[in-house]
């Protein structure tokens, strides 16, 4: 960050401030435009920083797609949720392409780290089973989404764990953890379950940290 222009640093700090504001109210029941604006703009500002700094446009596209997903998933209605899931799916495809096209990418790293890859596939299969039985009208959108995030997680392994790029794999795993908890909250946990007191905070903190780490991983040398 020491080489970032001052306006990029200001956008980054603004994104972090809005994310903390959203974290403070994320546990409130119901939908509100305040929550929608805070969570959407905080990630959109990360996309603005990426547009300014990143050599690869795919990073900014991925962040912007996720911000769009935040917008739609924060509102009521099946159509909004399907649109939000689709936006996040596009974001995961963009991240996967970003990893694959990076000059230091090496697919052999997946076979070297096969236990983690196998664990991600197993988690994906568990989520497919749960969502098929629990997701109701969102079943097919959710079932299409799961392979995309698993693919993103596995492809994050092809980058070398050196320098700033060492942040990519932890970021991908945090993103997957966030989505796993979100799926439990949306489709599995009954209303009034005691875990719902903490899931909003876990979802947002792991998700925003993941996006921040992706940004830092690919712009650290900018």
C-alpha positions in Angstrom: 0.0 0.0 0.0 3.0 2.3 0.4 3.0 2.9 -3.4 -0.7 3.5 -3.7 -1.8 6.9 -4.8 -3.5 8.9 -2.0 -7.0 8.7 -3.5 -6.7 4.9 -3.7 -5.8 4.8 0.0 -8.8 7.0 0.8 -11.1 4.8 -1.1 -9.7 1.7 0.7 -10.1 3.3 4.1 -13.6 4.4 3.2 -14.4 0.8 2.3 -13.1 -0.5 5.6 -15.0 2.1 7.6 -18.3 1.3 5.8 -17.6 -2.4 6.3 -17.2 -1.9 10.0 -20.4 0.2 10.1 -22.2 -2.7 8.4 -20.7 -5.2 10.8 -22.1 -3.3 13.7 -25.7 -3.6 12.4 -25.5 -6.8 10.5 -27.2 -8.7 13.3 -30.3 -6.6 13.2 -33.4 -8.5 12.0 -35.0 -7.6 8.7 -34.1 -5.8 5.5 -33.2 -2.2 5.4 -31.8 0.2 2.8 -29.1 1.3 5.3 -27.8 -2.3 5.5 -28.0 -2.7 1.7 -26.1 0.5 1.0 -23.3 -0.1 3.5 -22.5 -3.6 2.4 -22.8 -2.9 -1.3 -20.8 0.3 -1.3 -18.0 -1.1 0.9 -17.2 -3.8 -1.6 -17.8 -1.5 -4.6 -15.2 0.8 -3.2 -12.7 -2.1 -3.2 -13.6 -2.5 -6.9 -12.8 1.2 -7.5 -9.4 0.7 -5.9 -8.8 -2.3 -8.1 -9.8 -0.3 -11.2 -7.1 2.3 -10.3 -4.3 -0.1 -9.4 -4.7 -3.6 -10.9 -3.0 -4.6 -14.1 -5.7 -7.3 -14.5 -9.2 -5.9 -15.1 -10.6 -9.3 -13.9 -9.9 -8.3 -10.3 -12.1 -5.2 -10.5 -14.8 -7.2 -12.4 -14.8 -9.9 -9.7 -15.2 -7.3 -6.9 -17.9 -5.4 -8.8 -19.8 -8.6 -9.5 -19.7 -9.5 -5.8 -20.9 -6.0 -4.9 -23.8 -6.5 -7.2 -24.5 -9.8 -5.5 -24.5 -8.1 -2.2 -27.1 -5.6 -3.5 -29.6 -8.2 -4.6 -29.1 -10.7 -1.8 -29.7 -8.0 0.7 -33.3 -7.5 -0.6 -36.4 -9.6 -0.2 -37.8 -11.9 -2.9 -36.8 -15.0 -4.8 -36.0 -13.1 -8.0 -33.5 -10.9 -6.1 -31.9 -13.8 -4.5 -31.5 -15.7 -7.8 -30.0 -12.6 -9.4 -27.6 -12.2 -6.4 -26.5 -15.8 -6.6 -25.9 -15.4 -10.3 -23.8 -12.2 -9.7 -21.7 -14.0 -7.1 -21.3 -17.0 -9.5 -20.0 -14.6 -12.1 -17.6 -13.1 -9.5 -16.2 -16.6 -8.8 -15.7 -17.2 -12.5 -13.8 -13.9 -12.7 -11.6 -14.8 -9.8 -11.0 -18.3 -11.2 -10.0 -16.7 -14.6 -7.8 -14.2 -12.7 -5.9 -17.1 -11.0 -5.6 -19.2 -14.1 -4.3 -16.4 -16.3 -1.7 -15.2 -13.8 1.9 -15.6 -15.2 3.0 -17.6 -12.1 0.0 -20.0 -12.2 0.9 -23.7 -12.3 -1.8 -26.4 -12.4 0.6 -28.9 -10.9 0.2 -27.2 -7.5 -3.2 -28.7 -7.3 -1.9 -32.3 -7.4 0.8 -31.3 -4.9 -1.9 -30.0 -2.5 -4.4 -32.8 -3.3 -5.7 -33.2 0.4 -7.0 -29.6 0.4 -8.5 -30.0 -3.1 -10.2 -33.2 -2.0 -11.5 -31.5 1.1 -13.0 -28.7 -1.0 -14.7 -31.2 -3.3 -16.1 -33.1 -0.3 -17.4 -29.9 1.2 -19.0 -29.1 -2.2 -20.7 -32.5 -2.3 -22.1 -32.0 1.3 -23.4 -28.5 0.3 -25.0 -29.9 -2.8 -26.8 -32.6 -0.8 -28.0 -30.1 1.8 -29.1 -27.5 -0.7 -31.0 -30.0 -2.8 -33.1 -30.8 0.2 -33.3 -27.4 1.9 -33.1 -24.6 -0.7 -36.7 -24.8 -2.0 -37.3 -22.5 -5.0 -33.6 -21.5 -4.9 -32.5 -25.1 -5.2 -31.2 -25.0 -8.8 -29.5 -21.7 -8.5 -27.7 -22.8 -5.4 -26.8 -26.1 -7.0 -25.2 -24.3 -10.0 -23.4 -22.0 -7.6 -21.6 -24.6 -5.5 -19.4 -26.0 -8.2 -18.3 -22.4 -9.1 -17.1 -21.6 -5.7 -15.4 -25.0 -5.3 -13.6 -24.4 -8.6 -12.5 -20.9 -7.5 -11.1 -22.4 -4.3 -9.2 -25.1 -6.0 -7.8 -22.8 -8.7 -6.5 -20.5 -5.9 -4.0 -23.2 -5.2 -2.3 -22.8 -8.5 -0.6 -19.5 -7.5 2.7 -19.7 -5.6 2.5 -19.0 -1.8 5.1 -16.3 -2.2 5.0 -12.6 -1.3 1.5 -11.0 -1.6 0.2 -13.9 -3.7 0.4 -16.0 -0.5 -2.8 -14.2 0.5 -4.8 -15.7 -2.3 -5.4 -19.1 -0.9 -6.4 -17.9 2.6 -8.7 -15.4 0.9 -10.4 -18.1 -1.2 -10.9 -20.3 1.9 -12.4 -17.4 3.9 -14.8 -16.8 1.0 -15.8 -20.4 1.0 -16.3 -20.4 4.8 -18.5 -17.3 4.5 -20.6 -18.9 1.8 -20.9 -22.1 3.9 -22.2 -20.2 6.9 -24.5 -18.1 4.7 -26.0 -21.3 3.3 -26.6 -22.6 6.8 -28.3 -19.3 7.8 -30.5 -19.1 4.6 -31.6 -22.7 4.2 -30.7 -24.9 7.2 -30.9 -23.2 10.6 -34.4 -22.9 11.9 -35.7 -19.4 12.9 -34.8 -18.6 16.4 -31.8 -20.9 16.5 -29.1 -19.6 18.9 -26.4 -19.7 16.2 -28.3 -17.0 14.3 -27.1 -14.6 16.9 -23.5 -14.8 15.6 -23.8 -16.0 11.9 -24.3 -12.4 10.5 -21.1 -11.3 12.0 -19.2 -14.4 10.9 -20.5 -14.2 7.4 -19.6 -10.5 6.9 -16.2 -10.5 8.6 -14.9 -13.6 6.7 -16.4 -12.3 3.4 -15.1 -8.8 3.6 -11.7 -9.9 4.8 -11.5 -12.3 1.8 -12.3 -9.6 -0.6 -9.7 -7.3 1.0 -7.0 -10.0 0.9 -7.7 -10.6 -2.8 -7.3 -6.9 -3.5 -4.0 -6.7 -1.5 -2.7 -9.9 -3.1 -2.9 -8.5 -6.6 -2.2 -4.8 -6.0 0.6 -5.0 -3.4 3.2 -4.2 -6.0 1.2 -1.5 -7.7 
